[in-house]
Amino acid sequence: MFRALILKLQQLLISSPPQYLFYAGRVQVLNLVLFGLGNFWCSCILLPQHLRDHISRTSRQFFWGCSAGCRKMVYKSWDNICAPWAKGGFNVKNLTTWNQDHSIWLMNIGEHHPECLRGIIQTRDHCLAQLGSILQVKNMLQQCTVAGKFSIQHAYNALRTKYAVTECSKAIQRGFYLPRHRVLLQLASQNRLVTVDHLASRGLHMVNRCYLCQRNSESAAHLYFYCSYADEVLQAIKQWVGINTSDTSLQQLLSSANKRRIRRHWRIQWVQNSIAATVYSIWSERNLRIFENKCRSSLALIRDIQYTVSTILFVKIQDAFHEDILDNFLASRR
């Protein structure tokens, strides 16, 4: 019965090979595929547990780039991947929670529907485990009613795992970032980048050195704040956007940028995109030296970051102000 669903899922994911996509692209593909499954299949029937586990396993393998018969290291739990952007995740749909949400109000209960009734009971138990009592479940259902209609999205948010909201994650959620910049910034802020010291903690030992400065051992903190090459790039970009703080971590840098009193909205986006583009470019330069044996000077990397940020501002925020004002301002900062 569910063979068509499995084949369709495999066709959709195979059409976008993960090895050719960055994490941001994989997030987009997964959201499209899982959202389509949630709207069509989950609204019609309650999927069996083994099928939901199979879909979740296939989604995890696609996200981490696993090929047939090979496994990849996992640097972030799937529950955290499914968390909202503001709470440190990538906002991927959790099919188990999504399917349980639908079973509360879309399934018709009857004596000839034992499978549906079991699904309703499982969902009830899940709601009680999440919320604590029947009264809280009723209150949640009332709060999920918008303009007299039940909202599946509100119920999904109420039943999903609760995560702490940080200032760093809120800054990442609000900005007009490129998808690849947003995903890498989220990973870097949580110390989830695959640096040499991270690989050593997983049992993969190799020569621990920074590929940018060739002097010290590599870690996420060293890569962005203690490496002479990266520090030159970061200080130049901070001077370009007018940041004078002395930060020792990405969390401090993002919090400092988020707390600055800037009246114009486009200037806030200018600062946030500059930080995100710098983090992404330094990581890309590091990978370029490792895998392709190519390198760029710090001045070339700074120019590339400035060009990227200027392009983002022109394309995404040009309706908010006159284009000549931004053009003259960026020209004066070069």
C-alpha positions in Angstrom: 0.0 0.0 0.0 2.8 2.4 0.9 5.2 1.3 -1.8 4.2 4.2 -4.0 5.0 6.6 -1.2 8.4 5.2 -0.6 9.3 5.1 -4.4 8.1 8.7 -4.7 10.2 9.8 -1.8 13.3 8.1 -3.2 12.7 9.6 -6.6 12.4 13.1 -5.2 15.5 12.8 -3.1 17.6 11.1 -5.8 16.7 13.8 -8.3 18.8 16.2 -6.0 22.0 14.3 -5.1 23.1 15.5 -1.6 26.8 15.6 -2.6 26.1 18.4 -5.0 24.1 20.5 -2.4 25.3 22.4 0.6 23.3 22.0 3.8 21.1 24.9 2.9 20.1 23.3 -0.3 19.4 20.0 1.5 17.2 21.8 4.0 15.2 23.3 1.1 14.7 20.0 -0.6 13.7 18.2 2.7 11.2 20.9 3.5 9.6 20.7 0.1 9.5 16.9 0.1 8.3 16.5 3.7 5.8 19.3 3.5 4.3 17.7 0.4 4.1 14.3 2.2 2.5 16.0 5.2 -0.2 17.8 3.1 -1.2 14.8 1.0 -0.6 11.5 2.7 -0.7 12.6 6.4 -4.0 14.4 5.8 -5.6 11.2 4.4 -4.4 8.4 6.7 -2.3 7.8 9.8 1.1 6.5 8.6 2.3 3.4 10.4 5.2 3.9 12.8 7.6 1.8 10.8 6.9 3.9 7.7 7.4 7.2 9.6 10.7 5.8 10.9 11.8 4.8 7.4 11.0 8.3 6.0 12.8 10.0 8.9 15.8 7.7 8.4 15.9 8.5 4.7 15.6 12.2 5.4 18.5 12.0 7.9 20.7 10.1 5.5 19.9 12.7 2.7 20.7 15.6 5.0 24.1 14.2 6.1 25.0 13.1 2.6 25.0 9.4 3.1 25.4 7.2 0.0 24.4 3.6 -0.4 26.1 1.4 2.2 28.1 4.3 3.7 27.5 6.3 6.9 28.5 9.9 7.7 29.3 11.5 11.0 26.3 13.3 12.7 27.2 16.6 14.3 23.6 17.6 15.4 20.7 15.5 16.5 17.6 15.2 14.3 15.4 16.8 16.9 17.7 19.8 16.9 17.6 19.9 13.1 13.8 20.0 13.2 13.9 22.9 15.8 13.0 26.4 14.6 15.7 28.8 13.4 15.2 31.0 16.4 15.9 28.0 18.7 19.1 26.8 17.0 17.6 24.4 14.4 17.0 24.4 10.6 13.2 24.2 10.8 12.9 20.9 9.0 9.5 19.2 9.4 9.3 16.4 11.9 7.0 13.9 10.1 6.2 12.0 13.3 4.8 15.0 15.1 3.2 16.3 11.9 1.3 13.1 11.3 0.2 12.9 14.9 -1.1 16.4 14.6 -3.3 15.5 11.7 -4.8 12.5 13.4 -6.5 14.6 16.1 -9.0 16.3 13.9 -8.9 14.8 10.4 -9.6 11.1 11.2 -13.2 10.0 11.4 -13.7 7.8 14.5 -15.9 4.7 14.0 -16.3 1.1 15.1 -15.0 -0.1 11.7 -11.8 2.0 12.0 -9.7 0.3 14.6 -6.4 1.6 13.1 -7.6 5.1 13.2 -8.8 4.8 16.8 -5.3 3.5 17.8 -3.8 6.5 16.1 -6.1 8.8 18.0 -5.1 7.2 21.3 -1.4 7.4 20.4 -1.9 11.1 19.6 -3.8 11.7 22.8 -1.0 10.1 24.8 1.6 12.2 23.0 -0.3 15.3 23.8 -0.6 14.4 27.5 3.1 13.6 27.7 3.9 16.9 26.2 1.4 19.1 28.0 0.8 17.3 31.3 -3.0 17.2 31.7 -6.3 17.0 29.7 -7.1 20.6 30.7 -3.8 21.8 29.2 -4.6 19.8 26.0 -8.0 21.5 25.7 -6.4 24.9 26.3 -3.9 24.1 23.6 -6.6 23.1 21.1 -8.5 26.3 21.8 -5.3 28.4 21.3 -4.8 26.7 17.9 -8.1 28.0 16.6 -7.6 31.0 14.4 -10.6 32.9 13.1 -12.9 30.0 14.0 -10.7 27.4 12.1 -8.3 25.0 13.5 -4.6 25.7 12.6 -2.4 22.6 12.0 0.7 24.8 12.1 -0.2 26.2 15.6 -0.8 22.6 16.9 2.5 21.4 15.4 4.4 24.3 17.1 2.6 23.5 20.4 3.5 19.7 20.3 7.1 20.0 19.0 10.0 19.8 21.4 10.6 23.0 23.4 14.0 24.6 22.9 15.6 27.6 24.6 15.7 30.8 22.5 19.0 32.6 22.4 20.0 36.0 21.2 22.4 34.5 18.8 19.7 32.3 17.2 17.2 35.2 17.1 19.7 37.3 15.1 20.3 34.4 12.7 16.5 34.0 12.2 15.7 37.7 11.5 18.3 38.5 9.0 18.0 38.5 5.2 20.8 36.0 4.8 21.6 33.8 1.8 20.6 30.2 2.7 24.2 28.9 2.7 25.3 31.8 4.9 22.4 31.2 7.4 23.1 27.4 7.7 26.8 27.8 8.2 26.4 30.6 10.6 24.0 28.5 12.7 26.5 25.6 12.7 29.5 27.8 13.5 27.7 29.6 16.4 26.9 26.2 18.0 30.5 24.9 17.5 29.4 22.2 15.0 31.9 22.8 12.2 34.0 19.8 11.2 37.3 21.2 12.4 40.4 19.1 13.0 39.9 19.1 16.8 36.2 18.0 16.3 37.3 15.1 14.1 39.9 14.1 16.8 37.1 14.0 19.4 35.3 11.5 17.1 38.4 9.2 16.9 39.8 10.5 13.5 43.3 11.6 14.3 45.3 13.7 11.8 47.9 16.5 11.8 46.2 19.3 13.8 47.2 22.5 12.2 45.4 25.6 10.9 45.4 25.6 7.1 45.1 29.4 7.0 48.0 30.5 9.1 50.0 27.3 9.2 51.0 28.1 12.8 48.7 26.8 15.5 46.3 23.9 15.9 42.8 24.2 14.4 39.6 24.8 16.3 36.5 26.8 15.7 37.6 29.5 18.1 41.1 29.7 16.6 39.7 29.7 13.0 37.7 32.9 13.5 39.4 34.8 16.3 43.0 33.8 16.8 44.2 32.9 13.3 46.3 35.8 11.9 44.8 35.4 8.4 41.2 35.2 9.6 41.7 38.0 12.1 42.9 40.3 9.4 39.8 39.6 7.3 37.5 39.9 10.3 39.0 43.2 11.5 38.8 44.7 8.1 35.1 43.8 7.8 34.3 45.0 11.3 36.0 48.3 10.4 34.0 48.4 7.2 30.6 48.1 9.0 31.7 50.2 12.1 32.0 47.5 14.8 34.6 48.3 17.5 33.9 45.5 19.9 36.6 42.9 21.0 34.8 39.6 20.7 36.2 36.1 21.3 33.3 34.0 20.0 30.7 34.1 17.3 28.0 34.3 20.0 29.5 37.5 21.4 30.0 39.0 17.9 26.4 38.3 16.9 25.0 39.6 20.2 27.1 42.7 19.9 25.8 43.3 16.4 22.2 42.6 17.4 22.3 45.0 20.4 23.7 48.0 18.4 21.3 50.9 18.2 20.8 51.4 14.5 17.8 53.3 13.3 17.8 52.3 9.6 16.7 48.7 8.9 19.0 48.3 6.0 22.1 49.1 8.1 21.2 46.3 10.5 21.0 44.0 7.5 24.3 45.3 6.3 26.0 44.5 9.6 24.4 41.0 9.9 25.1 40.0 6.3 28.7 41.1 6.6 29.2 38.9 9.6 27.5 35.9 8.0 29.4 36.4 4.7 32.7 36.6 6.6 32.1 33.4 8.5 31.1 31.6 5.3 34.0 33.0 3.3 36.7 32.1 5.9 35.3 28.5 6.1 35.2 28.3 2.2 38.8 29.5 2.0 39.8 26.9 4.5 38.1 24.1 2.5 39.6 25.5 -0.7 43.1 25.1 0.6 42.5 21.6 1.9 40.6 20.0 -1.0 41.7 22.0 -4.1 45.1 23.2 -3.0 44.2 26.8 -3.9 44.5 30.0 -1.9 43.5 33.6 -2.0 45.1 36.6 -0.3 43.3 38.2 2.6 42.7 41.4 0.5 41.0 39.4 -2.2 38.8 37.6 0.3 37.8 41.0 1.9 36.9 42.4 -1.5 34.9 39.3 -2.3 33.0 39.6 1.0 32.2 43.3 0.4 31.0 42.6 -3.1 28.8 39.8 -1.9 27.2 41.9 0.9 26.7 44.9 -1.4 24.9 42.6 -3.9 22.6 41.2 -1.2 21.6 44.6 -0.1 20.8 45.8 -3.6 18.8 42.7 -4.5 16.9 42.1 -1.3 16.4 45.6 0.3 16.4 48.0 -2.6 12.6 48.6 -2.2 13.2 50.0 1.3 15.2 53.0 0.3 16.6 54.9 -2.7 19.3 52.9 -4.5 21.6 55.9 -4.9 21.8 56.4 -1.1 23.1 52.9 -0.6 25.4 53.1 -3.6 27.0 56.3 -2.3 27.2 54.9 1.2 29.0 51.7 0.2 31.3 53.6 -2.1 32.3 55.8 0.8 33.2 52.8 2.9 35.6 51.2 0.4 
